[in-house]
Amino acid sequence: MRYLPVMLWALLAAVSGPVSAEVEEVYNFDTRAEEQRYQQLISELRCPKCQNQNIADSNSPISSDMRDEVYRMMQQGQSNDAIVGSLVDRFGEFVQYKPPVDSRTIFLWAFPAIASIGGFLIVLGVVWRARRREDEPPLSDDDRARAEQILARQSEQTKR
């Protein structure tokens, strides 16, 4: 019983893990336009670790490194295309939310249009068939005569 507080304290320490303070990066920009350019770049690049989070919102170490790289390249006077190209070369095209249109990604870009046109054609076909059925008489003259004979026989049998 006397070891219970020590065991609880050890369990609490093991569960809580190491304590880490979150450090926010501070970058100095000469103009407001540079800061906006930086914010735009980091919001358009995806974190390779977090999958669907941009590097501006991610707290992962890789995102921090990517933000540092974007800032460093901006200070060197690199263009947006050069910065994005460098990060794509390093991490792959996955880091771009909007991949370029080329032979490998043409289906990705064309799929929404293909799906919309396909859906429109299916709806058009269903409506066309439904209207065509409305225009056709439900029974031919021969079928109508045969049905009247059957009904006449049944009514005679019920009268008997």
C-alpha positions as semicolon CSV with decimal commas, in nm:
position;residue;x (nm);y (nm);z (nm)
1;M;0,000;0,000;0,000
2;R;0,288;0,236;0,070
3;Y;0,420;0,192;-0,286
4;L;0,088;0,286;-0,447
5;P;0,162;0,663;-0,478
6;V;0,501;0,590;-0,633
7;M;0,349;0,344;-0,879
8;L;0,075;0,591;-0,974
9;W;0,333;0,866;-1,025
10;A;0,547;0,635;-1,247
11;L;0,239;0,534;-1,445
12;L;0,141;0,897;-1,495
13;A;0,491;0,988;-1,609
14;A;0,499;0,697;-1,855
15;V;0,158;0,781;-2,002
16;S;0,214;1,154;-2,035
17;G;0,540;1,110;-2,228
18;P;0,794;1,380;-2,279
19;V;0,678;1,737;-2,245
20;S;0,747;1,953;-2,546
21;A;0,687;2,319;-2,596
22;E;0,558;2,419;-2,936
23;V;0,783;2,676;-3,098
24;E;0,637;2,915;-3,350
25;E;0,864;3,019;-3,632
26;V;0,921;3,388;-3,686
27;Y;1,030;3,509;-4,027
28;N;1,128;3,864;-4,107
29;F;1,008;4,010;-4,437
30;D;1,105;4,342;-4,592
31;T;0,762;4,413;-4,736
32;R;0,404;4,307;-4,684
33;A;0,401;4,170;-5,041
34;E;0,683;3,925;-4,956
35;E;0,494;3,805;-4,652
36;Q;0,178;3,752;-4,858
37;R;0,380;3,567;-5,123
38;Y;0,526;3,343;-4,850
39;Q;0,180;3,274;-4,703
40;Q;0,044;3,192;-5,048
41;L;0,330;2,951;-5,122
42;I;0,305;2,761;-4,794
43;S;-0,073;2,735;-4,824
44;E;-0,042;2,582;-5,174
45;L;0,206;2,311;-5,072
46;R;0,091;1,987;-4,910
47;C;0,266;1,823;-4,617
48;P;0,408;1,482;-4,722
49;K;0,347;1,342;-4,373
50;C;0,003;1,486;-4,298
51;Q;-0,143;1,400;-4,641
52;N;-0,428;1,653;-4,669
53;Q;-0,289;1,942;-4,470
54;N;-0,085;2,224;-4,616
55;I;0,254;2,309;-4,469
56;A;0,116;2,634;-4,326
57;D;-0,119;2,445;-4,093
58;S;0,093;2,137;-4,021
59;N;0,304;2,099;-3,707
60;S;0,512;1,811;-3,839
61;P;0,891;1,850;-3,852
62;I;0,895;1,799;-4,229
63;S;0,652;2,089;-4,273
64;S;0,872;2,307;-4,059
65;D;1,170;2,216;-4,278
66;M;0,968;2,292;-4,590
67;R;0,863;2,634;-4,453
68;D;1,227;2,709;-4,371
69;E;1,328;2,607;-4,724
70;V;1,059;2,829;-4,880
71;Y;1,173;3,124;-4,669
72;R;1,542;3,062;-4,748
73;M;1,479;3,039;-5,122
74;M;1,266;3,354;-5,113
75;Q;1,551;3,538;-4,943
76;Q;1,780;3,419;-5,223
77;G;1,545;3,578;-5,477
78;Q;1,406;3,256;-5,625
79;S;1,078;3,268;-5,819
80;N;0,764;3,085;-5,707
81;D;0,807;2,830;-5,985
82;A;1,167;2,763;-5,880
83;I;1,066;2,720;-5,515
84;V;0,779;2,483;-5,595
85;G;0,998;2,298;-5,848
86;S;1,269;2,246;-5,589
87;L;1,022;2,105;-5,336
88;V;0,860;1,884;-5,601
89;D;1,203;1,750;-5,698
90;R;1,276;1,676;-5,334
91;F;0,938;1,538;-5,217
92;G;0,752;1,444;-5,536
93;E;0,448;1,586;-5,711
94;F;0,230;1,493;-5,415
95;V;0,325;1,819;-5,243
96;Q;0,132;2,015;-5,505
97;Y;-0,244;2,051;-5,456
98;K;-0,276;2,138;-5,826
99;P;-0,051;1,906;-6,028
100;P;0,041;2,029;-6,379
101;V;-0,148;1,899;-6,680
102;D;0,071;1,650;-6,867
103;S;0,044;1,301;-7,014
104;R;0,043;1,138;-6,669
105;T;-0,225;1,362;-6,516
106;I;-0,456;1,428;-6,811
107;F;-0,712;1,173;-6,690
108;L;-0,710;1,335;-6,344
109;W;-0,796;1,671;-6,498
110;A;-1,041;1,532;-6,756
111;F;-1,232;1,296;-6,524
112;P;-1,480;1,555;-6,387
113;A;-1,583;1,654;-6,741
114;I;-1,602;1,290;-6,854
115;A;-1,814;1,195;-6,550
116;S;-2,047;1,494;-6,600
117;I;-2,100;1,421;-6,969
118;G;-2,152;1,050;-6,896
119;G;-2,409;1,126;-6,625
120;F;-2,590;1,370;-6,855
121;L;-2,607;1,106;-7,132
122;I;-2,745;0,845;-6,892
123;V;-3,017;1,083;-6,769
124;L;-3,096;1,181;-7,128
125;G;-3,129;0,812;-7,225
126;V;-3,363;0,736;-6,934
127;V;-3,587;1,034;-7,015
128;W;-3,589;0,949;-7,386
129;R;-3,693;0,588;-7,319
130;A;-3,966;0,696;-7,079
131;R;-4,113;0,939;-7,332
132;R;-4,093;0,681;-7,610
133;R;-4,292;0,435;-7,400
134;E;-4,562;0,698;-7,337
135;D;-4,607;0,751;-7,712
136;E;-4,651;0,381;-7,790
137;P;-4,995;0,228;-7,736
138;P;-4,983;-0,031;-7,461
139;L;-5,151;-0,300;-7,677
140;S;-5,163;-0,367;-8,049
141;D;-5,502;-0,419;-8,220
142;D;-5,455;-0,798;-8,226
143;D;-5,364;-0,804;-7,855
144;R;-5,666;-0,586;-7,773
145;A;-5,905;-0,820;-7,965
146;R;-5,758;-1,125;-7,791
147;A;-5,796;-0,958;-7,447
148;E;-6,162;-0,873;-7,521
149;Q;-6,231;-1,238;-7,616
150;I;-6,075;-1,363;-7,292
151;L;-6,278;-1,115;-7,086
152;A;-6,597;-1,211;-7,270
153;R;-6,539;-1,582;-7,197
154;Q;-6,474;-1,511;-6,830
155;S;-6,790;-1,304;-6,797
156;E;-6,995;-1,587;-6,958
157;Q;-6,849;-1,839;-6,714
158;T;-6,934;-1,623;-6,416
159;K;-7,296;-1,583;-6,536
160;R;-7,350;-1,959;-6,539
